[in-house]
Amino acid sequence: MDRIKFLGDVKIRPTLIQLLNLGMIICSALMIWKGLMCITGCESPVVVVLTGSMEPGFKRGDILFLHMNKEPIRAGEIVVYNVDGRDIPIVHRVIKAHERRDTGEIDILTKGDNNQVDDITLYSGGQLWLNLHHIIGRAIGYLPYVGYLTIIMTEMPIVKYLLIGVLALLVITSEE
Amino acid sequence: MHSAVQRANTVATIAAILLATICAAASFLDAFNSPSLQAHVQVVKINRFRRQLDGNDEVKMTLKMSMDLTSLFTWNTKQVFVFLAAEYETDTNSLNQVSLWDHIVQEKERASFQVKVPTKYPLIDQGTNLRGKKVGLVLHWHIMPISGRMIQGKMPLSNFSLPDSYTTRS
């Protein structure tokens, strides 16, 4: 059997099998991701820490595992939230919580451990508090450094293209 | 023979699996740590108790605290975030938790200490319910690991009552 494929010598069946294998890998990855979303109850069960506002606890490039349930948010929890109208999630700690007797709604104020002031300037407009619907999840677990690759890929897209190019090349030229 | 790429692939995979196992084991063992910590807090002085311009009550005070957090540390502990929360209820709110002071302890050797400090964050109510209010002081801690699951805990300490009327401007 030929161990090296020449571009002009492409056979249909092995190529289709390779494409199917690639499709299987992608589908499995997607299934794991969606499954995690269901189990943890969050839209994004894993986030990468982007800023140094929670140092020395979390550094840029660390990843956090999130979980969300109906338990009320209490002071001291580390939450990930989205401000209305902004896409980038922020990971900070709850320093104030006020739970309303009648509605059960909780007003939350957050602050990064490494910041001098609380997050009130980050909330949109004249908003004074965060509520449950802003919160994507609570951080329950942590792994250092693993997310740094994501940061590099976001800030220097050329690395992303390079990586995808190399992976595609490996898949095409491999035997299996 | 195996190519260089195959060898690199195998090494990388085994390394990743080993790392993941060690991280999981470290975090798993943390669960067996049963801490027994001691703490004491006392409100030394109410520095300011007034109604703000926007209508909410505000309190600033000086606290004297001593605590021993050494039993919270394991070899998988990166830091312990400790904070003191004032907890109380009002007619409109079933629970109010306001952090008054927080501190990060990064080493076990520095986990036992005493401080006398003004509150880092003012106690601000949603309303004007604080006069004569009985407030509980609860010590909370958050153990942040080198890798794995984070553990939270709390311990109610003393209660104190705020004065029945605002103090004069300080």
Interface residues (C-beta under 8 A of the other chain):
Chain A: P56 G57 F58 R74 A75 G76 E77 I78 R93 I95 K96 A97 H98 E99 R100 R101 D102 D107 D113 D118 A139 I140 G141 Y142 L143 P144
Chain B: C23 S27 K78 Q79 F81 F83 A85 D91 T92 N93 S94 L95 N96 Q97 V98 S99 D102 I104 Q106 Y121 I124 Q126 H140 H142 M144 P145 I146 S147 G148 R149 M150 Q152 K154
